């Protein structure tokens, strides 16, 4: 191996391993402090190698992103293990998905290169602005995939993310990236006094934010709870994901759900079952099992469950509310579908190549474009099915809906016994703080939970267990600042950052 080839390998390996290390900052590991080492090295590496040109600058970010995503998204290949025809695709999914997502980091380093980064403080502001912007863009382009933004490394540190209720996920992501990058100043030609000042600044910001977050949580604890007239039972049934692939009798699943729920006919109760628990029948077939509901439930009960439905040759992933006679009281059709899981992008083209979507059946689901509240026994629920919980600023589309709970039903069995369900669950923490609402989450083969409006987990059932969570009360809080303004706040921050960049550049050129 020539020295040149050896040097090229080293050139790509360094940012790859930086990204790989950063991935361990995310749940379930949550070593957030790693980002204070990896991101400064990434920026310094970019500046130090800018003489190599555009492609090299792109490659630095690309390889960082590749290392970051191949480590934290390996579990997506588990969904390809359920059918023999999909298994040959596993190596491609394992490599191509991280490469695609990593390209957003590559574009961030390329744009930063074009602006001509130097070893000064303005480069920190420039790079944090551009990187956070591309993190935002990947959340919306091609349907969007805002999974594992850098800020999610703070999921387990609730006092540090209470600012979400004011600024939202993308703005806090920008601020956190900036803080993580500030140690880069160690590599710059600044006096030691200035370097020490910036490091102390990071420490003080983190401490101040921690104190502020703790005060918010302590003030919340003083709020009196509102007792519910109706008991809410969140069911975590642990039904095998193989039901999508095998001919499973729906009656057996229903009996299992009923036995787990233990309905009391005299007590007003809302039962919440997960997404897609009845996999091989449609909503229209539910009447066949009317006798099971009538025998075990009463007029005091409402049942929420996830089931597929059809209308006018279209299939929907639906959340329905039924009574003990299987009458439909309310229905919500999923808005945000999972690419390749629930629908096949460019379906006609891919069908010719022999591809199909991963989940049950060969037809893609159709999406709805409305999300109305579901009212049950004087309680208002904002319905979200599985993947929809990950979209910051997009769950309360009208921004004026007044509701009591965010309701999230999910099937996480496609992830297997991996880190995937933990990452999925972290989004629920963020949405609860942003929206200032309690979240009730019923997940099959995932993490079911009751989360309060400050992101605190009141009760939960882990992926390997089955059981019931009872919600008897909750605390109501005022409308959050983020609900009022949404992701506009992120663009206000961008304007501030760009103004700061201009100021610093003018000062440097004097």
ZAFI-263221 format. One record per residue (C-alpha): x, y, z. Coordinates in steps of 0.1 Angstrom, whole numbers, plus 5000, padded with zeros to 4 digits. Layout:
BEGIN
XYZ;...
END
This chain:
BEGIN
500050005000;501450334990;501850625014;499250824994;496650544996;497350505033;496950875039;493550865020;492250585042;493250775074;491651095060;488250915057;488550705089;489150995112;485751175106;483950835104;485150745139;484251095152;480651035140;480650685154;481750815188;479051085187;476350825181;476850705217;475651045229;472050935219;469550725238;469850475253;473450555261;473050935264;476751025268;475951375257;479451515267;481051315238;479751585215;481951845232;484951645219;483751505185;482251825171;485252055179;487551795163;485251775133;485352155127;489152175133;489651885109;487552065083;489452385086;492852215086;492052025054;490252295034;493252325011;492251984997;489152124979;485452094977;485051714974;487351655004;485351915024;482151735015;483651395023;484651505058;481051575068;479751285047;481951035065;481151185099;477451145091;477950795078;479650685110;477050865131;474050705114;475450355107;475850315144;472550455156;470350325127;471649975122;468349845136;466349945105;467649625089;465649425114;462449505095;463949325065;464448995083;460848895084;460548785047;463148595027;462848814996;463949115017;467048965033;469349035003;468549405008;469949415043;473549505034;472249785010;469849925037;472649915063;475050115041;472850325018;470550475044;473450615065;475250725034;472150915023;471551075057;475251145061;475151345029;473351625048;476351655070;478551645039;476551935024;476952125057;480752095056;480852175019;478852495023;480952585053;484052535031;482652765004;482253045030;485953005037;486252905074;489253025094;490652955128;488553215146;485253235165;483153335135;483752985121;482052825151;478953035145;479052975108;479352595111;476752565139;474252775118;474852565086;474852225103;471652305123;469952425090;470752105072;469551905103;466252095098;466152035061;466551655065;463551665087;461351775058;462951675025;461551365009;458951325036;461451405063;463351205088;464051415119;465451105137;468451145160;469051515158;472051595179;469951755206;468351415214;471551335233;470051545261;466851335263;467751195298;468651535312;465251695316;466352025333;468652095303;465752065277;462952255294;463752545270;461952325244;458652475256;459952825246;462152765215;461352415202;463652125191;465352285161;466252605179;467552415209;469452195185;471152505170;472052635205;473452295216;475552255185;477052595191;477952505227;479452175216;481652355190;482952635213;485852405226;487252425190;488752755202;491452555220;492952485185;492852845175;495553105180;493853295208;495453395241;494953135269;492953385288;490353395260;490253015257;489652985294;486953245292;485053055265;485352725284;484052885315;481253035294;480152685283;480152575319;478152875331;475552835302;475052475310;474752535348;472352835343;470152625319;470252345345;469152575373;466452735351;465152395340;465052275376;463052585386;460452505359;460152145371;459852255408;457152515399;455252245380;455352015410;453352285429;450452265405;447452065417;446451755398;443151725381;441451395390;439751225361;436151105363;437150835338;440050585343;442450555313;444050215309;447050205286;447549845273;450949715264;450149365252;453449225238;451849055208;454248895183;455149095152;454848765133;451048825132;451649035101;453248745083;451248455096;447548355096;446748455131;443148425144;442048775154;439848625181;442948495199;444448845199;441249005211;440948755240;444548825249;443949205249;440749165270;442548945295;445349195298;442849485301;440749325329;437749545323;435449635352;431949685338;430949925366;433950165362;434150435335;437150345316;438950435283;441050135270;443950225247;445349945225;448449985203;448750035166;447749755142;446949495169;444449335146;446749285116;444849055093;441449215093;440049555085;437849795105;434949685085;435349325097;435349415134;431549355137;432248985134;433648995169;430949215184;430048935209;433548955225;433249325231;429649305243;430449025267;433449185283;432849555280;429949785290;428350125282;430850265307;433750185283;435350325252;438050135234;440750295213;442650065189;444850075158;443449895128;443549925090;440550055072;439550105036;437450345016;437150384978;439950144971;442250324995;443750165026;444450365057;446350305089;443650415113;443050485150;439350425160;437250475191;434550215195;431950125221;431049785235;428849725204;431749795181;430050115169;432550365156;432550675178;435550845162;438150775136;441550915126;443650825096;447350855097;448851165081;452551095080;453350755065;456650575068;458550555034;459050195023;457250075054;453750205047;454050335012;456450284983;457750614969;457550614931;455550294935;454950214898;458650234891;459750014920;457149754913;458649694879;461949624897;460249374920;460249594951;457349624975;456749795009;457849615040;454749595061;451649385055;450249345020;451349474986;449349794984;450650124998;448650295025;446950625017;447450925039;444951175053;445751545056;443551635087;444151575123;441151655145;440751605182;439151295195;436651365223;435951075247;433951125279;434751495280;438451445274;440151575243;442951365227;445251465199;445851145180;449251035166;450050705151;453650575156;456050765134;453951085136;455351165171;458751255156;457651575138;458351875159;455952165152;453751955130;451551755154;449152035163;448652155128;446152425136;448152545166;444852645183;443452305193;442852275230;443351925242;444151735274;446451455261;448651365232;447651005223;450350795206;449750435196;452650245180;453949905168;457749895176;458149525169;459749605136;462749735155;463349405173;465249405206;467449695196;468050065205;465350165181;462450165205;464450385229;465250635202;461550635192;460450695228;462850995231;460651185207;457751155231;459751325258;460551615234;456951655222;455551655258;457751955267;457252145235;453452115236;453152135274;450951825273;450751485289;451451205265;449750865267;451650605247;450550255240;453250065222;453349695213;456849555216;457949915225;457950145255;454450225267;454250525291;452450815307;454651125304;453851455320;454151795303;457751845316;458951515301;458951325333;457850955329;455050895354;454850525346;456150305318;456349945306;459549845289;459849655255;460149305270;457149335293;453349325290;450949505313;448649805320;449350165329;446550345347;446050715343;443850865370;444951225370;447051485353;448251845356;447052115333;449552385323;449352705302;449852705265;453552695257;455452965238;456352705212;452752615205;452052985197;454953035173;456052685162;459152645141;459153015131;461253055162;464052855145;464153105116;464253395141;467353235156;468853195121;468453565115;470153645148;473053405140;473453535104;473553895118;476153785143;478253625115;478153945095;479154155126;482053915133;483253905097;483254285095;485154305127;487754055115;488254245082;489154575100;
END
